[in-house]
Amino acid sequence: MRHAVKVLGAEALKQHRQIFGSRLVLFSMLIWPLLQLAEAYYMLQPISGATGSQRLLAFLATGTLGFTFFFSLVQSAWHFSMERQTGTLELLFLSPANRLVVVIANGFGALVQNVWLFVSFSVAMFAWLDVVDVTHPGMYAVVFLALLVPAVAWGAFLNSLLIFSRDSAFVYTLLDDPMWFVSGVRLPTHALPEIVRAAGSVLPLTGSLAIVRGALLDGQGVGELAGELAALAGLSAVLLLAAVVALRAGEARAQRTGQLRLF
């Protein structure tokens, strides 16, 4: 555990110095998600009508919050691929650090530093809208964990895949617009075709948003969300297991082929 904490701290510090030290980056942490939220709201508000405007804004805000969590890990994977090009990843694989801890730490460090500003804004906005309906204060912890744990597992899985390729452009192509569409970020999943709902069910963001909205907006408790929580926990475990398998297979392949220059 002490070793894992050291790796988490080192990765977070490295990313802060390399990526998050600029004031412009801090500015984009809030402004970019806000622009996405405003775009979706003013696109759909004429359809919902004035009576549903607050509910619509809360629905879209939770979607934007969840998307910010998960897409920050897509960006993290893109930055992680650069470490292959610069040789940093090769040095990490020659270190005694546990491989899975490294990829989890990379995603976790990026996640915390990417989302804290928009999370603070979202909390203030929900308080202002007065639309939050929770059965118990403990549900706030459930909401937080329903976003954090699957997002970290998602980031570890994406990072583990990049040991096979230096080109991460496909990550952005597959997981930007398609992810928000099939996961119900801007539209409720029940309004989507069955084939789209099936595609969205394999993404952890879909389950996270169902729990977040159920707990915060619909007043559902742990008992009512037990099925969604179990499915999300199972999917997170599968992603972490897939990350372990991918890391082992990727490292063995790199040792065999010399794909990582230091092997």
C-alpha positions in Angstrom: 0.0 0.0 0.0 2.8 2.4 0.9 4.4 1.7 -2.5 1.2 2.3 -4.3 0.7 5.7 -2.5 4.2 6.7 -3.5 3.5 5.9 -7.1 0.2 7.8 -7.0 1.9 10.8 -5.6 4.8 10.8 -8.0 2.5 10.4 -11.1 0.2 13.2 -9.8 3.2 15.5 -9.2 4.7 14.7 -12.6 1.4 15.5 -14.4 0.9 18.7 -12.5 4.3 20.0 -13.5 4.0 18.9 -17.1 0.4 19.6 -17.9 -1.5 21.4 -15.2 0.9 24.1 -14.1 -0.4 26.7 -16.7 -3.2 29.1 -15.8 -4.6 28.5 -19.3 -5.2 24.9 -18.4 -7.0 25.9 -15.2 -9.2 28.2 -17.3 -10.1 25.4 -19.7 -11.1 23.0 -16.9 -14.2 25.2 -16.3 -14.8 27.1 -19.5 -14.8 24.1 -21.9 -17.3 22.0 -19.9 -19.4 25.1 -19.4 -19.5 25.7 -23.2 -20.6 22.1 -23.8 -23.3 22.5 -21.1 -24.6 25.8 -22.6 -24.6 24.4 -26.1 -26.7 21.4 -25.0 -29.0 23.5 -22.9 -29.9 26.1 -25.5 -30.3 23.4 -28.1 -32.8 21.5 -26.1 -34.5 24.2 -24.0 -37.0 25.3 -26.7 -38.2 21.7 -26.9 -38.6 21.2 -23.1 -40.4 24.5 -22.5 -40.0 27.0 -19.7 -41.6 24.7 -17.0 -38.9 22.1 -17.4 -35.9 24.3 -17.8 -34.5 23.8 -14.3 -34.9 20.0 -14.5 -33.4 20.0 -18.0 -30.4 22.0 -16.8 -29.8 19.6 -13.9 -30.1 16.6 -16.3 -27.6 18.1 -18.7 -25.3 19.3 -15.8 -25.1 15.7 -14.4 -24.4 14.4 -17.9 -21.6 17.0 -18.5 -20.1 16.3 -15.1 -20.0 12.5 -15.8 -18.6 13.1 -19.3 -15.9 15.4 -17.8 -14.9 12.6 -15.5 -14.6 10.0 -18.2 -13.3 12.1 -21.1 -10.5 13.4 -18.9 -9.2 9.8 -18.8 -9.3 9.7 -22.6 -7.1 12.8 -22.6 -4.9 11.2 -20.0 -4.4 8.2 -22.2 -3.5 10.5 -25.1 -0.8 12.1 -22.9 0.3 8.7 -21.7 1.0 7.6 -25.3 3.4 10.5 -25.5 5.4 8.9 -22.8 6.1 6.1 -25.3 7.4 8.5 -27.8 9.7 10.3 -25.3 10.9 7.1 -23.7 9.4 7.8 -20.2 7.2 4.7 -20.4 10.2 2.5 -21.2 11.9 3.8 -18.0 8.8 3.2 -16.0 8.7 -0.4 -17.2 12.3 -0.9 -16.1 11.5 0.4 -12.7 10.2 -1.8 -9.8 6.9 0.0 -9.8 3.8 -2.3 -10.3 2.5 -1.9 -13.8 -1.1 -1.7 -12.9 -0.4 0.8 -10.2 1.4 3.0 -12.7 -1.5 3.1 -15.2 -4.1 3.6 -12.3 -1.9 6.4 -10.9 -1.6 8.1 -14.2 -5.3 8.1 -14.7 -6.2 9.1 -11.1 -3.7 12.0 -11.1 -5.2 13.4 -14.3 -8.7 12.8 -13.2 -8.4 14.7 -9.9 -6.6 17.6 -11.5 -9.0 17.8 -14.4 -12.3 17.7 -12.7 -12.0 19.5 -9.3 -12.9 22.9 -10.7 -16.0 21.8 -12.7 -17.1 19.6 -9.7 -17.0 22.7 -7.5 -19.0 24.7 -10.0 -21.6 21.8 -10.4 -22.1 21.6 -6.6 -22.8 25.4 -6.5 -25.1 25.2 -9.4 -27.1 22.3 -8.0 -27.5 24.3 -4.7 -28.7 27.3 -6.7 -31.2 25.3 -8.8 -32.6 23.6 -5.7 -33.4 20.4 -7.7 -31.4 17.9 -5.7 -33.5 15.2 -4.0 -31.6 12.7 -2.0 -33.0 10.2 0.5 -29.9 10.3 2.7 -26.7 12.3 3.0 -24.7 9.2 2.5 -26.0 9.1 -1.1 -23.5 11.9 -1.9 -20.7 9.4 -1.2 -22.4 6.8 -3.4 -22.6 9.4 -6.2 -18.9 10.3 -5.8 -17.8 6.7 -5.8 -20.1 5.9 -8.8 -18.1 8.4 -10.7 -14.6 8.0 -9.3 -14.2 4.2 -9.3 -15.4 3.4 -12.8 -13.6 6.4 -14.2 -10.3 5.2 -12.7 -10.9 1.7 -14.0 -11.7 3.1 -17.4 -8.5 5.2 -17.4 -6.4 2.2 -16.4 -7.9 0.1 -19.2 -7.3 2.8 -21.8 -3.7 3.4 -20.7 -3.0 -0.4 -20.8 -4.1 -0.6 -24.4 -1.6 2.1 -25.5 1.4 -0.3 -24.8 0.4 -1.9 -28.1 0.6 1.3 -30.2 2.2 4.7 -30.2 -0.7 6.2 -32.1 -3.6 7.2 -29.8 -5.6 9.2 -32.3 -8.2 6.3 -32.5 -9.0 6.9 -28.8 -10.3 10.4 -29.5 -12.1 9.3 -32.6 -14.0 6.4 -30.9 -14.5 8.0 -27.5 -15.5 11.6 -28.0 -18.8 12.2 -29.7 -19.8 8.5 -29.7 -19.3 8.2 -26.0 -21.6 11.2 -25.0 -24.2 10.0 -27.5 -24.6 6.4 -26.5 -24.1 7.0 -22.8 -27.1 9.4 -22.3 -25.0 12.5 -21.6 -27.5 14.8 -23.3 -30.4 12.5 -24.1 -32.1 10.0 -21.8 -31.1 6.5 -22.8 -34.7 5.3 -23.0 -35.2 7.7 -26.0 -32.4 6.0 -27.9 -32.8 3.0 -30.3 -32.2 -0.4 -28.8 -28.9 -1.0 -30.7 -27.6 2.3 -29.3 -28.6 1.4 -25.8 -26.9 -1.9 -26.2 -23.7 -0.1 -27.3 -23.9 2.3 -24.4 -24.4 -0.5 -21.8 -20.8 -1.6 -22.2 -19.5 1.9 -21.3 -19.1 2.6 -17.6 -20.2 6.2 -18.1 -23.8 5.0 -18.8 -24.1 3.2 -15.5 -22.5 6.1 -13.6 -24.9 8.6 -15.0 -27.9 6.3 -14.2 -26.8 6.2 -10.6 -25.9 9.9 -10.3 -29.2 11.0 -11.7 -31.2 8.4 -9.8 -29.6 9.4 -6.5 -29.5 13.2 -7.0 -32.6 14.0 -9.1 -35.0 11.1 -8.5 -34.6 10.5 -4.8 -33.6 6.9 -5.2 -31.8 5.1 -2.4 -29.2 2.3 -2.4 -31.8 -0.4 -2.5 -33.5 1.0 -5.6 -30.1 1.5 -7.3 -28.7 -1.9 -6.1 -28.9 -3.4 -9.6 -27.1 -0.5 -11.3 -24.5 -0.4 -8.5 -23.8 -4.1 -8.8 -23.5 -3.9 -12.6 -21.2 -0.9 -12.4 -19.0 -2.6 -9.8 -18.8 -5.7 -12.0 -17.9 -3.6 -15.1 -15.2 -1.8 -13.2 -13.7 -5.1 -12.0 -13.8 -6.4 -15.6 -12.0 -3.2 -16.9 -9.3 -3.6 -14.2 -8.8 -7.3 -15.0 -8.6 -6.4 -18.7 -6.0 -3.8 -17.9 -3.9 -6.4 -16.1 -4.2 -8.9 -19.0 -3.3 -6.2 -21.6 -0.3 -5.0 -19.6 1.1 -8.5 -19.3 0.5 -9.3 -22.9 1.8 -6.0 -24.1 5.0 -6.2 -22.1 5.6 -9.7 -23.2 5.1 -8.7 -26.8 7.4 -5.7 -26.3 10.2 -7.9 -24.9 9.8 -10.3 -27.7 9.7 -7.8 -30.6 11.8 -5.0 -29.2 8.9 -2.6 -29.7 10.0 -0.6 -26.5 13.5 0.4 -27.4 15.1 -0.4 -24.1 14.0 -4.1 -24.2 
